[in-house]
């Protein structure tokens, strides 16, 4: 490819020179026209030369043509491996801490702190909410397509409702989340702890199931979402679960300083 570009350059310049000098044309050109054409062609040739040197035989916009889906998937795999390594190292650290702490009161305090931080598995009755995009066949005239898909704020709405109702533990897409967990929209997927997920989005919370249900029923934002769900077939499903076990949180904790609520 580089040799082809190099060979093509003299041919382009010869054609440009013929245009400047008027050779190969049936009608003679005036000196003023030749001078103007010469200046324009000289600037064009200079720009071509600079571009060729900068590209060094490559595509200047190659970075824009990368497969973003494959890149996101690769980064998600790396993040998942790092999370697994962090979980393993955290278990080792916990074992070391337990072996070094001799005072039973201090050990109990550390265990409570670990539970409050979400660093311990939790078992209990749970409530599940499933959110989903509207079917592809649903295309109401005059309705923005943005209103037919689940966004990060919809997931965060359910998560915040559960926290406010006293949820003891929670997962999104099977990942344990804590109060500082960020949920972000990236393209047509939602990213949680660096891993992208496609709908349907499954949110589960352990706690007083009746209180969790009442919080959903009394939240005006949830009511609005359910109205859209009924009008445009967005997914909304609530289900009581029996005893479930949620894994410990394996990601990082953004807080530098924290104090448990009395």
C-alpha positions in Angstrom: 0.0 0.0 0.0 2.8 2.4 0.9 4.6 1.7 -2.5 1.4 2.3 -4.4 1.0 5.6 -2.8 4.6 6.6 -3.5 4.3 5.6 -7.1 1.1 7.5 -7.5 2.5 10.7 -6.2 4.8 11.5 -9.3 1.8 10.7 -11.6 -0.3 13.2 -9.8 2.4 15.8 -9.9 2.9 15.3 -13.7 -0.8 15.9 -14.2 -0.7 19.0 -12.0 2.3 20.3 -14.0 0.4 19.9 -17.3 -2.5 21.9 -15.8 -0.1 24.7 -14.8 1.9 24.9 -18.1 -1.1 24.3 -20.3 0.5 21.3 -22.0 -1.9 18.8 -23.3 -4.7 21.4 -23.7 -6.1 22.6 -27.0 -6.6 26.2 -25.9 -3.7 28.3 -24.7 -4.1 29.9 -21.3 -3.2 33.4 -20.2 -0.2 34.2 -18.0 -2.4 35.4 -15.1 -4.5 32.2 -15.2 -1.4 30.1 -15.3 0.1 32.0 -12.3 -3.1 31.6 -10.2 -3.3 27.9 -11.1 0.4 27.5 -10.2 -0.1 29.0 -6.7 -3.2 26.9 -6.1 -1.5 23.7 -7.2 1.7 24.4 -5.2 -0.4 24.8 -2.0 -2.3 21.6 -2.8 1.0 19.7 -3.4 2.4 21.1 -0.1 -0.6 19.9 1.8 -0.4 16.5 0.2 3.3 16.2 1.1 2.7 17.2 4.7 -0.2 14.8 5.0 1.9 11.9 3.6 4.7 12.6 6.0 2.4 12.8 9.0 0.6 9.6 8.0 3.9 7.8 7.3 2.1 5.5 4.9 -0.9 4.8 7.3 -4.5 6.0 7.7 -4.7 9.2 9.6 -8.2 8.3 10.8 -7.6 4.6 11.6 -8.4 5.1 15.3 -11.9 6.2 14.4 -12.6 3.0 12.5 -12.0 0.6 15.4 -14.8 -1.7 16.4 -16.1 0.0 19.5 -18.3 -3.0 20.4 -15.3 -5.3 20.5 -13.3 -2.7 22.4 -16.0 -2.4 25.1 -16.3 -6.2 25.3 -12.6 -6.5 25.8 -12.5 -3.9 28.5 -15.5 -5.5 30.2 -13.6 -8.9 30.3 -10.5 -7.2 31.8 -12.7 -5.5 34.4 -14.3 -8.7 35.3 -11.0 -10.5 35.8 -9.7 -7.6 37.9 -12.9 -7.8 40.1 -12.3 -11.5 40.6 -8.7 -10.9 41.6 -9.8 -8.1 44.0 -12.4 -10.4 45.6 -9.8 -13.1 46.1 -7.3 -10.6 47.6 -10.0 -9.2 49.8 -10.7 -12.6 51.3 -7.0 -13.1 52.0 -6.9 -9.7 53.7 -10.0 -10.5 55.8 -8.3 -13.7 57.0 -5.2 -11.8 57.9 -7.2 -9.2 59.8 -9.1 -11.9 61.7 -5.9 -13.6 62.7 -4.3 -10.4 64.0 -7.3 -9.1 65.9 -7.3 -10.6 69.4 -9.9 -8.4 71.1 -13.4 -9.9 70.5 -15.0 -6.4 70.7 -12.7 -5.1 68.0 -13.3 -8.1 65.9 -17.1 -7.7 66.2 -16.8 -4.0 65.2 -14.8 -4.9 62.1 -17.3 -7.5 61.2 -20.2 -5.0 61.5 -18.3 -2.4 59.4 -17.7 -5.1 56.7 -21.4 -5.9 56.6 -22.4 -2.2 56.4 -19.9 -1.7 53.6 -21.4 -4.6 51.6 -18.2 -6.7 51.9 -20.1 -9.7 53.3 -22.7 -12.0 51.6 -26.3 -11.4 52.8 -29.2 -13.9 52.9 -32.9 -13.0 53.3 -36.3 -12.5 51.6 -36.1 -10.3 48.6 -38.1 -8.4 46.0 -37.3 -8.4 42.3 -38.0 -5.6 39.7 -37.3 -6.2 36.0 -37.1 -3.3 33.6 -37.0 -3.8 29.8 -37.1 -1.8 26.6 -40.2 -1.6 24.5 -40.4 -4.2 21.7 -38.8 -3.2 18.4 -42.1 -3.3 16.7 -43.5 -0.5 18.9 -42.9 2.8 17.0 -45.6 5.3 17.9 -45.7 8.2 15.5 -44.4 11.4 17.0 -42.8 9.7 20.1 -39.1 10.1 20.7 -37.4 6.7 20.6 -35.6 7.7 23.8 -38.8 7.2 25.6 -39.0 3.6 24.5 -35.8 2.3 26.2 -34.7 1.9 29.8 -32.1 4.5 30.9 -29.7 4.7 33.9 -32.1 7.0 35.7 -34.8 4.4 35.5 -32.6 1.8 37.2 -31.3 4.3 39.7 -34.9 5.3 40.5 -35.7 1.7 41.6 -32.4 1.4 43.4 -32.9 4.6 45.4 -36.5 3.6 46.2 -35.2 0.4 47.7 -32.5 2.1 49.7 -35.0 4.6 51.1 -37.3 1.7 52.1 -34.5 0.2 54.3 -33.1 -2.4 51.9 -30.3 -4.4 53.6 -28.6 -5.5 50.4 -29.1 -5.2 46.7 -28.0 -6.5 43.3 -28.3 -5.2 39.8 -27.8 -7.9 37.1 -26.5 -10.2 39.8 -23.8 -7.7 40.9 -23.8 -6.5 44.5 -24.3 -2.8 44.7 -23.7 -0.4 47.5 -24.7 3.2 48.2 -21.8 4.6 46.2 -22.3 2.4 43.1 -22.5 4.3 39.9 -24.9 3.2 37.1 -24.0 4.7 33.7 -25.5 4.6 30.2 -23.0 4.0 27.4 -24.7 3.7 24.0 -27.5 1.2 24.1 -26.2 -0.6 27.3 -25.8 0.2 31.0 -22.4 -0.1 32.6 -22.0 -1.3 36.1 -18.6 -1.6 37.8 -17.0 -1.4 34.3 -19.1 -4.2 32.8 -21.8 -3.3 30.1 -25.2 -5.0 30.3 -28.1 -5.1 27.9 -31.7 -5.3 28.9 -33.7 -6.7 30.6 -32.3 -5.2 33.8 -32.9 -7.2 37.0 -32.8 -5.4 40.4 -33.2 -7.4 43.6 -33.3 -6.2 47.2 -33.2 -8.0 50.5 -35.3 -6.4 53.3 -38.8 -6.0 54.5 -40.6 -7.0 51.3 -43.9 -5.3 52.3 -42.0 -2.0 52.9 -40.2 -2.3 49.6 -43.5 -2.8 47.8 -45.1 0.1 49.5 -42.1 2.3 48.6 -42.5 1.4 44.9 -46.3 2.1 45.1 -45.8 5.5 46.8 -43.0 6.8 44.5 -44.3 9.4 42.0 -41.4 8.6 39.6 -42.3 4.9 39.6 -45.9 5.8 38.9 -44.8 7.9 35.8 -42.6 5.0 34.6 -45.5 2.5 34.9 -47.7 4.9 32.9 -45.1 4.9 30.1 -44.8 1.1 30.4 -48.6 0.7 29.9 -48.7 3.1 27.0 -45.6 2.0 25.1 -45.1 -1.6 26.4 -41.9 -0.9 28.4 -41.1 -3.8 30.6 -42.1 -3.5 34.3 -42.4 -6.6 36.5 -42.4 -7.0 40.3 -41.9 -10.3 41.9 -41.6 -11.6 45.5 -38.7 -13.9 46.1 -38.0 -16.4 48.8 -34.7 -16.6 50.7 -31.9 -15.5 48.4 -28.2 -15.1 49.0 -26.4 -12.0 47.5 -22.7 -12.0 47.0 -20.3 -9.5 48.7 -19.4 -6.3 46.9 -16.1 -6.9 45.0 -15.5 -3.4 43.6 -13.8 -0.4 45.1 -15.3 2.0 47.6 -15.1 5.7 46.6 -15.6 7.1 50.1 -12.4 8.1 52.0 -14.2 8.9 55.3 -17.6 7.5 56.5 -19.5 7.2 59.6 -22.3 4.6 60.2 -25.8 6.1 60.8 -26.9 5.6 64.4 
